[in-house]
Amino acid sequence: MTWTPEAIRALGASTNLHTAAQIFGLAMSTAYLLAKRGQFPVPVIRAGTQYRVPVQPILAALRLEPGPDHPP
């Protein structure tokens, strides 16, 4: 899948680590390693046994403008 700004915004407020890894072009093993070390390209929230990644920092890291429904 090609991740467009619209597709990323459509994820909502946050997404899972797997999806965030796809957006950044990372293998899952690398994504988990970076998340564990606190070195993932954007902040990652640990919720129990799962990782959640806020979408706004993904857009910022990719230097994508906020959409009309998502002010800066």
Order of alpha helices (4+ residues) and beta strands (2+ residues): alpha-beta-alpha-alpha-beta-beta-alpha
